[in-house]
Amino acid sequence: MNILVVNCGSSTVKYQLFQMEDEDHYNVMAKGVVERIGIPGSRLEHHTPSGDFVEEQPVANHRVALELVLATLTAGKARVLSSIREIEAVGHRVVHGGEKFTGSVLITDEVLAAIRSFADLAPLHNPPNILGIEACQELMPGTPQVAVFDTAFHGTLPEYAYIYPIPYEYYEKYRIRRYGFHGTSHRYVAERAAKMMGRDLGELRLITCHMGSGVSFAAIRYGKSIDTSMGFTPLEGLVMGTRCGDIDPAIIFFLMDKEGLSAKQVEEILNKKSGVLGVSGISSDTRDIEDAAPHNHRARLTLEIIAYRAKKYIGAYYAILGGLDGLVFTAGIGENSSYIRKSICSGLEHLGILIDDERNTVRRKEAFISRDDSPVKVMVIPTNEELMIARDTWRIVRTMR
Ligand code: ADP
């Protein structure tokens, strides 16, 4: 089955075309990204096993972007299919599935209406996801479309973990609660971790650390997410590239008062000017911070805060899991930064986390980085959300046949 995986952001469309034999046997025929949609300098970057291809042309909106993707897949020198009809299903990444969707679903009019109704919960993310779904429905009428939600994997959180201690009426009125994000990534690496450990996911207690420009950790007991660090929005939790993570909410009102800022302005500061960028004053990219650390106090401090707060979450999740079998690092920082992995794990030997320095030099490939005698297996696992979306799509569409 040929499956197109589509991930629409506010100004980007990322895509991958999979040829799936079954869940474990597949081939990536092409992948790429359309960038700068609706702004000057739009371009498509397309990769196939036989070569790379760049096309620069104005792309006014998501529909035009998807038309360009389909044209590139089916015509010209980079083509891998002879017709759009060879695409048998489309899998969409959708950020917010609200409380309704705790798994992936075939997109119907009713599902699309529900995704639309969650737009105020994820105003930056769900609207472009919807544009992508609508464009694919128009361009490939009759082709089944599946939605895979970032929030879905955390649908198993117990009520006491997702209800915030604010007046309950706000949960009833606005559905203010912890949703959690990066679910597709946490689910993928948890499944891989079980395979690597040669154990059944249903018997493992895992902490998965997704550390990219956004950062979230998840506590996974016997295959189910029981807590996660992002909350009502992706602003809560650990230190991120430009997002603050956990802070005292009173800081917001103090800043509004002292600096004469509006709520919108403080929201912007906490989302775009905080985290790694805010503390270091150098960059949101931890590579720059690691480079600056030897001669810059605030760069060193940033790295210390990242590790300190990560340790606190690991300790908390260890407690609620009732022990720990595996600790997984993934995404840009988790897959690459030996320094940050080491600084998080060091001092956690009393929890049974014993890192091997030589093994910890690994980058971007699946590996154990703990010592053979470490009670907790520590792993680096490159995430693959696209594959997860393709698998879910394959499973759902196959049952329709
Ligand atoms: P996104 O959440 O945007 O998909 P990624 O998972 O690609 O992000 O992670 C991006 C971040 O990963 C960068 O901001 C950078 O901090 C970090 N990163 C990527 N490569 C490295 C590296 N080699 N060493 C340290 N950090 C890295």
Boltz pocket constraint, residues with backbone or C-beta under 6 A from the ligand:
constraints:
  - pocket:
      binder: B
      contacts: [[A, 211], [A, 212], [A, 213], [A, 214], [A, 241], [A, 284], [A, 285], [A, 286], [A, 287], [A, 331], [A, 332], [A, 333], [A, 336], [A, 337]]
      max_distance: 6.0
